[in-house]
């Protein structure tokens, strides 16, 4: 089978073609510009690929309710030109094949369940920390939707006692994304994260905020695996800091070996690495075929 995959990010689009085993055969990426610039590039890429279905994991917020008149739209994003844009409808017009549609971070979670670090599990949490912060939730064998979809990056967070940065989120100020996404790191310290040394105070503060989110998720959702991806999490020194902060936050309350003795295997990097989002979109495309055939 030939399945198309789109990881539609706020910074760049990644398009690829792969198979039912999660193997990506070819891919291309380009910056996310105005839809009038970006979508023709997407359509041109797939025009001669013979895709039997296409899965799309998109930056958001998006409308994922099939009974909604705005199903398939990007909704309230501040990204210029993309607010209330019918991304799914544009692709439907170009390609009469089954289309899978979800958030980019839900797609990454799904990819990790199918072929990555959460393979064989019935639940996992995927948090991506980059230009923004997103949370994907897979539980009881399915991706979590609801009123809209999880927006864990905008959950209010306790403040680090030594952090006086006011927060960057245009909607909520000092929510998790406002305090810990890549732009917040740069605004707080005057340098991009990759320019800061591993021992810089920035990473202890960053770990504090991510650990707050993980702690909340462990207590609320009890996932079998927590996966941390995105550009900021390329700073590998964050993982031991986050694990220790989560252990400290829980203070022995959650009686599970995963927390008490196996934290290194519980809070992990994506098993699919930088391909988690694209492979997840591939999985969404496969699921779209299954839905049509069922």
WOGIQUI-V376477 format. One line per field, one symbol per residue. phi: phi as a letter, one per 40 degrees, with the letter a starting at -180 (. if undefined). psi: psi as a letter, one per 20 degrees, with the letter a starting at -180 (. if undefined). burial: 1 if it has 16 or more other C-alpha atoms within 10 Angstrom, else 0. A space follows every 10 residues. Layout:
phi=???
psi=???
burial=???
//
This chain:
phi=.bbcabbccc bacbbababc cgcccaaaba ccccdccccd ccccccdbcg ccabbbbbcb cbcbcdcccb dgccbccccd gccfcccccc cdccbcbdbc aaccccccdc ccccbbcbdg ccaabbbbba dbbbbbbbaf gaccbidbad bccbcdbccc cbbbcchbcc cbgbcdccbb cdccccccbg acdccccccc ddcccccdcc cdccddcccc bfccabbbbg cccccccccc ccdcccdccc fgcccaddcc bbccccbbcd ccfccdcccc cdcccccccd cccc
psi=qopqponnrh gqppqrpaai jjpphqrqqq qobqhhgghh ggghgihjik pirpppoqqa qrojohjqij piqpekqiop iipkpmgghg hhhhomrppq prqhhhgggg ghggjbijpi qiqrppppoc hapqppppqk jqqpacgerp liijpqqqqp hjojpiqipi gielagghhi rghhgghgij qqgiipqhjq hhhhgghggh hggggggghg ilqiqppoar ghjinhihgh ggghhggggh kjhomphhgh ikhhigorrp hjcijggghh hghhgghhgh ghi.
burial=0111111111 0011111110 0101000000 0110000010 1100110000 1111111111 1111100001 1111101000 0111111100 1000101111 1111111111 1111111110 1011111111 1111111110 0010100011 0111011010 0000101110 0011111111 1111110100 0010010000 0111111111 1111111100 0111111111 1111000110 1110111011 0000000010 0010011111 1100111111 1111111110 0000
//
